[in-house]
């Protein structure tokens, strides 16, 4: 396809960090209508969407699935854990980095300051070891009641402290060497020194090769302050406190006003409209519009006819690189993709006889798995023979 000359910077690849509670998930535990569709379009445009939450890993996983984010990266436990989401793994994730610390000094100090404090030590991927049971809505996952002495023996990624007015002891607890993050007057989270959403996101940004200027963050809580100032474009949700709003570069609508969706849509090309297209066609149109050079669609199957994964790839400087996923293609068929591509105004090579169906080619993933590839062209005229020959077999 013909390279596009960008007139704005909104179609260049971004790393988009999104808080969960209050940003993507309402107080009622529901995802606002249109959120998943907006996330799908942003990812199809090539943006790296990263969930960044105070939730534990066991609390993150079901929400990530609900949001359709079954691959990519996530930061949880206020930055103590960075995971790669992977549907091919039984757990649905691979832990990439876990920052642990000795909980004993902070636990002892907490008991001195607030003798009746309830203490929870995160048990990664399962739940919590607790000194006393917490109300179920306060902690994600299972709980196991154990003696305090046992809580002090295990390396921790995160400790939760719950007691009336415990937030007044932030400085005293920080003096033990931990990072302290308030979660209201009666709640504190403790993590390893130097832990936070911002440091975790910065490491991930470097790993992904995304420039510092190409970062966006959206959140509404105290634990989002560092993330909002880290991002080149920090956006506070409309219901955020004054402190959070002042730390941000801009303020979007509340979650009820679909504030996060507004930000996600702002990352899409301004001159393309997907409302009249099916979700699959819309994602294909956005992918074609935000890529430059030749583009191909690659699909993979497991043990069934439906597609298990679909990505767009683009040719840059003679090398094929992954542009982004096409989420709505998962579970679809190759014929459905052909119809959606036509709906989006995209052309592709066809056979010479009969019904002239799409000409898919075999492609290998380097790990022994074979899939299929279909070159796509942004304009409706047929691919030239020269352009078609540039696609690998």
KELO-496279 format. One line per field, with one value per residue (C-alpha): residue number from 1; residue in one letter; x, y, z. Coordinates in Angstrom, 1 decimal. Each point is the difference from the previous one (the first is absolute). Layout:
<pts>
seq [NUM | ...]
type [a | ...]
px [X | ...]
py [Y | ...]
pz [Z | ...]
</pts>
This chain:
<pts>
seq [1 | 2 | 3 | 4 | 5 | 6 | 7 | 8 | 9 | 10 | 11 | 12 | 13 | 14 | 15 | 16 | 17 | 18 | 19 | 20 | 21 | 22 | 23 | 24 | 25 | 26 | 27 | 28 | 29 | 30 | 31 | 32 | 33 | 34 | 35 | 36 | 37 | 38 | 39 | 40 | 41 | 42 | 43 | 44 | 45 | 46 | 47 | 48 | 49 | 50 | 51 | 52 | 53 | 54 | 55 | 56 | 57 | 58 | 59 | 60 | 61 | 62 | 63 | 64 | 65 | 66 | 67 | 68 | 69 | 70 | 71 | 72 | 73 | 74 | 75 | 76 | 77 | 78 | 79 | 80 | 81 | 82 | 83 | 84 | 85 | 86 | 87 | 88 | 89 | 90 | 91 | 92 | 93 | 94 | 95 | 96 | 97 | 98 | 99 | 100 | 101 | 102 | 103 | 104 | 105 | 106 | 107 | 108 | 109 | 110 | 111 | 112 | 113 | 114 | 115 | 116 | 117 | 118 | 119 | 120 | 121 | 122 | 123 | 124 | 125 | 126 | 127 | 128 | 129 | 130 | 131 | 132 | 133 | 134 | 135 | 136 | 137 | 138 | 139 | 140 | 141 | 142 | 143 | 144 | 145 | 146 | 147 | 148 | 149 | 150 | 151 | 152 | 153 | 154 | 155 | 156 | 157 | 158 | 159 | 160 | 161 | 162 | 163 | 164 | 165 | 166 | 167 | 168 | 169 | 170 | 171 | 172 | 173 | 174 | 175 | 176 | 177 | 178 | 179 | 180 | 181 | 182 | 183 | 184 | 185 | 186 | 187 | 188 | 189 | 190 | 191 | 192 | 193 | 194 | 195 | 196 | 197 | 198 | 199 | 200 | 201 | 202 | 203 | 204 | 205 | 206 | 207 | 208 | 209 | 210 | 211 | 212 | 213 | 214 | 215 | 216 | 217 | 218 | 219 | 220 | 221 | 222 | 223 | 224 | 225 | 226 | 227 | 228 | 229 | 230 | 231 | 232 | 233 | 234 | 235 | 236 | 237 | 238 | 239 | 240 | 241 | 242 | 243 | 244 | 245 | 246 | 247 | 248 | 249 | 250 | 251 | 252 | 253 | 254 | 255 | 256 | 257 | 258 | 259 | 260 | 261 | 262 | 263 | 264 | 265 | 266 | 267 | 268 | 269 | 270 | 271 | 272 | 273 | 274 | 275 | 276 | 277 | 278 | 279 | 280 | 281 | 282 | 283 | 284 | 285 | 286 | 287 | 288 | 289 | 290 | 291 | 292 | 293 | 294 | 295 | 296 | 297 | 298 | 299 | 300 | 301 | 302 | 303 | 304 | 305 | 306 | 307 | 308 | 309 | 310 | 311 | 312 | 313 | 314 | 315 | 316 | 317 | 318 | 319 | 320 | 321 | 322 | 323 | 324 | 325 | 326 | 327 | 328 | 329 | 330 | 331 | 332 | 333 | 334 | 335 | 336 | 337 | 338 | 339 | 340 | 341 | 342 | 343 | 344 | 345 | 346 | 347 | 348 | 349 | 350 | 351 | 352 | 353 | 354 | 355 | 356 | 357 | 358 | 359 | 360 | 361 | 362 | 363 | 364 | 365 | 366 | 367 | 368 | 369 | 370 | 371 | 372 | 373 | 374 | 375 | 376 | 377 | 378 | 379 | 380 | 381 | 382 | 383 | 384 | 385 | 386 | 387 | 388 | 389 | 390 | 391 | 392 | 393]
type [x | x | x | x | x | x | x | x | x | x | x | x | x | x | x | x | x | x | x | x | x | x | x | x | x | x | x | x | x | x | x | x | x | x | x | x | x | x | x | x | x | x | x | x | x | x | x | x | x | x | x | x | x | x | x | x | x | x | x | x | x | x | x | x | x | x | x | x | x | x | x | x | x | x | x | x | x | x | x | x | x | x | x | x | x | x | x | x | x | x | x | x | x | x | x | x | x | x | x | x | x | x | x | x | x | x | x | x | x | x | x | x | x | x | x | x | x | x | x | x | x | x | x | x | x | x | x | x | x | x | x | x | x | x | x | x | x | x | x | x | x | x | x | x | x | x | x | x | x | x | x | x | x | x | x | x | x | x | x | x | x | x | x | x | x | x | x | x | x | x | x | x | x | x | x | x | x | x | x | x | x | x | x | x | x | x | x | x | x | x | x | x | x | x | x | x | x | x | x | x | x | x | x | x | x | x | x | x | x | x | x | x | x | x | x | x | x | x | x | x | x | x | x | x | x | x | x | x | x | x | x | x | x | x | x | x | x | x | x | x | x | x | x | x | x | x | x | x | x | x | x | x | x | x | x | x | x | x | x | x | x | x | x | x | x | x | x | x | x | x | x | x | x | x | x | x | x | x | x | x | x | x | x | x | x | x | x | x | x | x | x | x | x | x | x | x | x | x | x | x | x | x | x | x | x | x | x | x | x | x | x | x | x | x | x | x | x | x | x | x | x | x | x | x | x | x | x | x | x | x | x | x | x | x | x | x | x | x | x | x | x | x | x | x | x | x | x | x | x | x | x | x | x | x | x | x | x | x | x | x | x | x | x | x | x | x | x | x | x | x | x | x | x | x | x | x | x | x | x | x | x | x | x | x | x | x | x | x | x | x | x | x | x]
px [0.0 | 1.1 | 1.9 | -2.0 | 1.2 | -1.2 | -1.4 | -0.3 | 1.8 | -3.1 | 0.6 | 3.6 | 0.4 | -0.7 | 0.3 | -3.3 | -0.1 | -3.5 | -1.1 | -2.9 | -2.2 | -1.6 | 1.4 | -1.1 | -2.2 | -2.8 | -0.9 | -2.7 | 2.8 | -1.2 | 2.0 | -1.8 | -1.5 | 2.3 | 3.2 | 1.1 | -0.7 | 2.1 | 2.9 | -0.2 | 0.3 | 2.9 | 1.8 | -0.8 | 1.6 | 3.3 | -0.2 | 1.4 | -2.8 | 1.3 | -2.2 | 1.6 | -1.8 | 0.3 | -1.9 | 1.7 | 0.7 | -3.0 | -2.1 | 1.4 | -0.4 | -3.8 | -0.3 | 2.6 | -1.9 | -3.3 | 1.7 | 1.2 | 3.7 | 1.2 | 3.4 | 2.4 | 1.3 | -1.4 | 1.4 | -1.8 | 0.4 | 0.9 | 3.0 | 1.4 | -0.9 | 0.3 | -1.5 | -0.4 | -3.5 | 0.0 | -3.1 | 2.2 | 1.1 | -2.3 | 0.0 | -0.5 | 3.2 | 3.7 | 1.7 | 2.7 | 1.1 | -0.8 | 1.4 | 0.1 | 1.1 | 0.3 | -3.4 | 1.2 | 1.1 | -3.1 | -2.4 | 1.6 | -0.2 | -3.6 | -1.0 | 1.8 | -1.8 | -3.5 | -0.2 | -3.3 | 1.1 | -0.9 | 2.9 | -0.2 | 3.1 | -0.6 | 0.3 | 0.6 | -2.5 | -2.1 | -1.1 | 1.2 | 1.6 | -1.8 | 0.4 | -3.8 | -2.6 | -0.8 | -3.5 | -0.1 | -0.6 | 3.3 | 2.4 | 0.0 | 0.4 | 0.1 | 1.1 | 1.9 | 0.2 | 3.5 | 2.0 | 1.7 | 3.4 | -0.6 | -0.9 | 3.4 | 1.8 | -1.0 | 1.4 | -2.8 | -1.0 | -2.7 | -1.4 | -3.5 | -0.6 | -3.6 | -0.8 | -1.8 | 2.1 | 3.1 | 0.8 | 1.3 | 3.0 | 1.3 | 3.4 | 0.6 | -0.5 | 2.0 | 2.9 | 0.3 | 1.1 | -3.2 | -2.1 | -3.3 | -3.1 | -3.2 | -3.3 | -2.2 | 0.0 | -0.1 | 2.2 | 3.7 | 1.8 | 3.7 | 2.3 | 3.8 | 2.2 | -0.3 | -3.1 | -2.8 | -2.0 | 2.3 | 3.3 | -1.6 | -1.4 | 3.3 | 1.8 | -2.7 | 0.2 | 3.7 | -0.5 | -2.6 | 2.1 | -2.6 | 1.3 | -0.7 | -2.1 | -2.3 | -1.5 | -3.6 | -1.4 | -3.6 | -1.0 | -2.0 | 1.7 | 2.8 | 2.1 | -0.3 | 1.9 | 3.4 | -1.3 | -1.8 | 3.1 | 2.2 | -2.1 | 0.5 | -3.8 | -1.5 | -3.7 | -2.1 | -3.5 | -2.7 | -0.9 | 3.6 | 1.0 | 1.4 | 3.5 | -0.2 | -1.6 | 2.8 | 2.7 | -1.4 | 0.5 | -3.7 | -3.3 | -2.5 | -3.6 | -1.0 | -0.3 | -3.8 | 0.8 | 2.3 | 3.1 | 2.4 | -1.7 | 0.4 | 3.8 | 0.2 | -1.9 | 2.3 | 2.9 | -1.7 | 0.3 | -2.3 | -1.0 | -1.3 | -3.4 | -0.8 | -3.5 | -1.7 | 2.3 | -0.1 | 2.5 | 2.3 | -0.2 | 0.6 | 3.2 | 1.3 | -0.7 | 1.8 | 3.0 | 0.3 | -0.3 | 2.7 | 2.6 | 2.4 | 1.4 | -1.2 | -2.3 | -1.0 | -2.5 | 1.2 | -2.3 | 0.6 | -2.2 | 0.1 | -1.9 | -3.1 | -1.1 | -0.5 | 3.0 | 1.8 | 2.2 | 0.1 | 2.6 | 1.0 | 3.6 | 1.7 | 3.1 | 2.4 | 3.5 | -0.2 | -1.0 | -3.4 | -1.1 | -3.2 | -2.3 | -2.8 | -2.8 | -3.4 | -2.0 | -3.3 | 1.6 | 0.4 | -2.6 | -0.8 | 0.7 | 2.3 | -3.1 | -1.4 | 3.3 | -0.2 | -3.5 | 1.0 | 3.0 | -2.3 | -2.4 | 3.0 | 0.9 | 3.1 | 1.2 | 1.9 | 1.5 | -2.6 | 0.2 | -0.4 | -2.8 | -3.5 | -1.3 | 3.5 | 0.2 | 2.8 | 3.4 | 1.4 | 3.6 | 1.6 | 2.2 | 2.1 | 0.5 | 3.5 | -1.1 | -1.3 | -3.6 | -1.5 | -2.6 | -1.3 | 0.7 | -2.0 | 1.5 | -2.4 | -0.1 | -1.6 | -1.4 | -2.5 | 2.0 | 1.8 | 3.5 | 2.7 | 2.0 | 3.1 | -1.6 | -1.4 | 3.4 | 1.4 | -2.1 | 1.8 | -1.3]
py [0.0 | 3.6 | 1.4 | 2.6 | 3.5 | 0.7 | 3.5 | -0.5 | -2.2 | -1.8 | -3.1 | -0.7 | -2.9 | 0.8 | -1.8 | 0.5 | -0.7 | -0.4 | -0.3 | -2.5 | 1.0 | 3.4 | 0.1 | -3.2 | -1.5 | 1.8 | -0.2 | -2.6 | -2.3 | 0.4 | 1.1 | 3.1 | -0.7 | 0.7 | -0.4 | -3.4 | 1.3 | 3.1 | -2.2 | -2.3 | 3.0 | 1.5 | -3.3 | -0.5 | 3.4 | -1.4 | 1.6 | -2.1 | 0.0 | -0.8 | -0.5 | 1.7 | -0.8 | -0.3 | -3.2 | -3.3 | -2.4 | -2.2 | 3.2 | 1.1 | -3.2 | -0.2 | 3.7 | -0.2 | -2.9 | 2.0 | 2.9 | -2.3 | 0.5 | -3.5 | 0.9 | 2.9 | 1.2 | 1.1 | 1.6 | -1.0 | 0.2 | 3.7 | -0.8 | -3.0 | -2.4 | 0.3 | -2.8 | -1.0 | -1.1 | -3.2 | -2.1 | -2.9 | -0.5 | -1.8 | 2.9 | 2.6 | 1.9 | -0.2 | 1.9 | 2.2 | 1.8 | -0.3 | 2.5 | -1.6 | 1.2 | -1.1 | 0.8 | -0.6 | 3.6 | 1.7 | -2.6 | 0.5 | 3.7 | -0.1 | -2.1 | 2.6 | 2.9 | -1.7 | -3.1 | -1.1 | 0.3 | -2.7 | -1.2 | -1.7 | -1.2 | -0.7 | -3.6 | 0.7 | -1.6 | -1.5 | 2.6 | 1.0 | -1.2 | 2.0 | 0.7 | 0.3 | -0.5 | 3.0 | 0.6 | -1.7 | 3.2 | 1.5 | -2.6 | -1.9 | -3.8 | -2.5 | 0.7 | -2.2 | 0.9 | -0.5 | 1.2 | 3.3 | -1.6 | -2.0 | 3.1 | 1.4 | -2.9 | 0.1 | 2.5 | 2.3 | 1.8 | 2.0 | 0.4 | 1.4 | 1.7 | 0.7 | 2.0 | 3.2 | 3.0 | -1.9 | 2.4 | 2.4 | -2.3 | 0.2 | 1.6 | -2.3 | -3.1 | 1.4 | 0.4 | -3.8 | 0.1 | -0.9 | 2.0 | 1.0 | 0.8 | 1.2 | -1.5 | 2.2 | 0.9 | -3.6 | -1.8 | -0.1 | -2.0 | -0.9 | -1.0 | -0.3 | 3.2 | 2.0 | -1.9 | 1.8 | -0.1 | 2.6 | -1.9 | -3.2 | 1.7 | 1.7 | -3.4 | -1.3 | 3.0 | -0.5 | -3.7 | 0.6 | 2.7 | 2.7 | 3.6 | 2.0 | 2.5 | -2.8 | -0.7 | 0.5 | -0.8 | 0.2 | -0.4 | 1.3 | -1.0 | 1.0 | -3.0 | 1.5 | 3.2 | -1.3 | -1.5 | 3.2 | 2.1 | -2.7 | 0.0 | 2.7 | 0.2 | -0.6 | 0.0 | 0.0 | -1.4 | 2.6 | -1.5 | 0.2 | 2.0 | 3.5 | -1.3 | -2.5 | 2.4 | 2.6 | -2.6 | -0.8 | 1.9 | -0.2 | -1.2 | -2.2 | -0.9 | -2.2 | -3.7 | 0.4 | 2.6 | -2.6 | 2.1 | -2.8 | -0.7 | 3.6 | -0.3 | -3.2 | 1.4 | 3.0 | -2.4 | -1.0 | 1.7 | 3.0 | -0.7 | -3.5 | -0.9 | -3.5 | 0.4 | -1.2 | -3.1 | -3.3 | -0.3 | -2.3 | 2.3 | 3.1 | -1.5 | -1.0 | 3.5 | 1.6 | -2.4 | 0.8 | 3.8 | 0.0 | -2.1 | 1.1 | -2.1 | -3.5 | -1.7 | -3.6 | -1.8 | -3.1 | -2.5 | -3.1 | -2.9 | -2.5 | -3.3 | 1.6 | 1.9 | 3.2 | 2.5 | 0.0 | 3.0 | 2.7 | 2.8 | 2.6 | 0.2 | 2.8 | 0.2 | 2.6 | 0.5 | -3.4 | -1.8 | -1.3 | 1.2 | -0.6 | 3.0 | -1.1 | -2.5 | -0.2 | -1.1 | -0.6 | -2.6 | -2.4 | -2.7 | 1.2 | -1.8 | 0.9 | 0.6 | 2.4 | 2.0 | 0.2 | 1.4 | 2.5 | 1.1 | 0.7 | 1.9 | 2.1 | 0.9 | -2.1 | -2.1 | -3.3 | -2.4 | -2.4 | -3.2 | 0.1 | -2.5 | -0.9 | 2.3 | 1.7 | -0.4 | 1.6 | -1.4 | -0.9 | -1.2 | -2.2 | 1.7 | -1.4 | 1.5 | -1.3 | -2.4 | -2.7 | 1.3 | 0.7 | 2.7 | 2.0 | 3.4 | 2.4 | 3.2 | 3.0 | 3.2 | 3.2 | 0.9 | -2.0 | -0.3 | -3.4 | -0.5 | 0.5 | -3.1 | 1.8 | 0.7 | -3.5 | -1.5 | 1.9 | -2.1 | -3.1 | -3.4]
pz [0.0 | -0.5 | 3.0 | 1.9 | 0.8 | 3.5 | 0.6 | 3.7 | 2.6 | 1.2 | -2.2 | 1.2 | 2.4 | 3.6 | 3.3 | 1.7 | 3.8 | 1.4 | 3.6 | 0.5 | 2.9 | -0.7 | -3.5 | -1.8 | 2.7 | 1.8 | 3.7 | -1.0 | -1.3 | -3.6 | -3.1 | -1.5 | -3.4 | -2.9 | 2.1 | -1.5 | -3.6 | 0.7 | 1.4 | -3.1 | -2.4 | 1.9 | -0.1 | -3.7 | -0.6 | 1.4 | 3.5 | 2.9 | 2.6 | 3.5 | 3.0 | 3.1 | 3.2 | 3.7 | -0.2 | 0.8 | -2.9 | 0.9 | -0.1 | -3.3 | -2.0 | -0.3 | -0.8 | -2.7 | -1.6 | 0.3 | -1.8 | -2.8 | 1.0 | -0.3 | -1.2 | 0.6 | 3.3 | 3.4 | 3.2 | 3.2 | 3.8 | -0.4 | -2.2 | 2.0 | -2.7 | -3.8 | -2.0 | -3.6 | -0.8 | -2.1 | -0.7 | -1.1 | 3.6 | 2.4 | 2.6 | -2.7 | 0.9 | 0.4 | 2.8 | -1.5 | 3.1 | 3.7 | 2.6 | 3.4 | 3.4 | 3.6 | 1.7 | 3.6 | 0.9 | -1.5 | 1.6 | 3.4 | -0.3 | -1.2 | 3.1 | 2.3 | -1.7 | -0.3 | 2.2 | -1.5 | -3.6 | -2.5 | -2.1 | -3.4 | -1.9 | -3.7 | -1.1 | -3.7 | -2.4 | 2.9 | 2.5 | 3.5 | 3.2 | 2.7 | 3.8 | 0.3 | -2.7 | -2.2 | -1.4 | -3.4 | -1.9 | 1.4 | -1.4 | -3.4 | 0.2 | 2.8 | 3.6 | 2.4 | 3.7 | 1.3 | 3.0 | -0.3 | 0.5 | -3.2 | -1.9 | 0.9 | -1.3 | -3.7 | -2.5 | -1.1 | -3.1 | 1.8 | 3.5 | 0.7 | 3.3 | 1.2 | 3.1 | 1.0 | -0.9 | -0.9 | -2.8 | 2.6 | 0.4 | -3.5 | 0.9 | 3.0 | -2.2 | -2.9 | 2.5 | 0.0 | -3.6 | -1.9 | -2.5 | 1.6 | -2.1 | 1.7 | -1.1 | 2.2 | 3.6 | 1.2 | -2.6 | -0.9 | -2.6 | 0.6 | -2.7 | -0.6 | 0.1 | -3.3 | -1.1 | -1.8 | -3.2 | -1.6 | 0.4 | -1.2 | -3.0 | -0.8 | 0.0 | -2.3 | -2.3 | -0.4 | -0.7 | -2.7 | -1.7 | 0.3 | 0.4 | 3.1 | -1.9 | -1.2 | 3.4 | 1.2 | 3.5 | 1.3 | 3.6 | 2.9 | 3.3 | 2.3 | -1.2 | -3.5 | 0.8 | -1.0 | -3.2 | -1.0 | 0.4 | -1.7 | -3.2 | -2.6 | -0.1 | 3.5 | 0.1 | 3.2 | 0.1 | 0.7 | 3.4 | 1.2 | 3.1 | -0.5 | 0.8 | -2.8 | -2.4 | 0.6 | -0.6 | -3.4 | -3.3 | -0.7 | 1.4 | -1.9 | 0.9 | 2.9 | -0.5 | -0.4 | -2.7 | -1.7 | 0.7 | -0.8 | -3.3 | -0.9 | 0.5 | -2.0 | -2.9 | 0.0 | -0.9 | -3.3 | -3.3 | -0.3 | -3.6 | 0.4 | 1.3 | 1.2 | 1.4 | -3.2 | -0.2 | 1.7 | 2.9 | -2.2 | -3.0 | 2.2 | 1.5 | -3.4 | -1.3 | 2.9 | -0.3 | -3.7 | 0.6 | 2.7 | -1.7 | -2.6 | -2.9 | -0.8 | 2.5 | 0.4 | 2.2 | 1.7 | 1.7 | 2.1 | 0.9 | 2.8 | -0.3 | -1.6 | -3.1 | 1.9 | 0.3 | 3.4 | -0.8 | -2.7 | -0.4 | -2.6 | -1.1 | -2.0 | -2.0 | 1.4 | -1.3 | -1.6 | 3.2 | 0.9 | 3.4 | 1.9 | -0.1 | 2.4 | 0.7 | -1.6 | 3.1 | -1.7 | -2.4 | 2.9 | -0.4 | -3.5 | -3.3 | -2.9 | -2.1 | 2.6 | -0.2 | -3.8 | 0.3 | 2.7 | -2.0 | -3.0 | 2.3 | 1.2 | -3.6 | -0.1 | -2.9 | 0.1 | -2.6 | -1.5 | -2.0 | -3.8 | -0.4 | 1.3 | 2.8 | 0.2 | 3.8 | 2.0 | -0.6 | 3.5 | 0.3 | 2.5 | 2.7 | 2.8 | 3.5 | 0.4 | 2.7 | -2.3 | -0.3 | -3.4 | -0.5 | -2.9 | -1.4 | -2.1 | -1.4 | 0.4 | -2.0 | 1.1 | -3.3 | -2.0 | -3.1 | -0.4 | 1.3 | -2.6 | -0.8 | 1.4 | 3.3 | 0.3 | -0.6 | 3.0 | 2.4 | 1.3 | -0.7]
</pts>
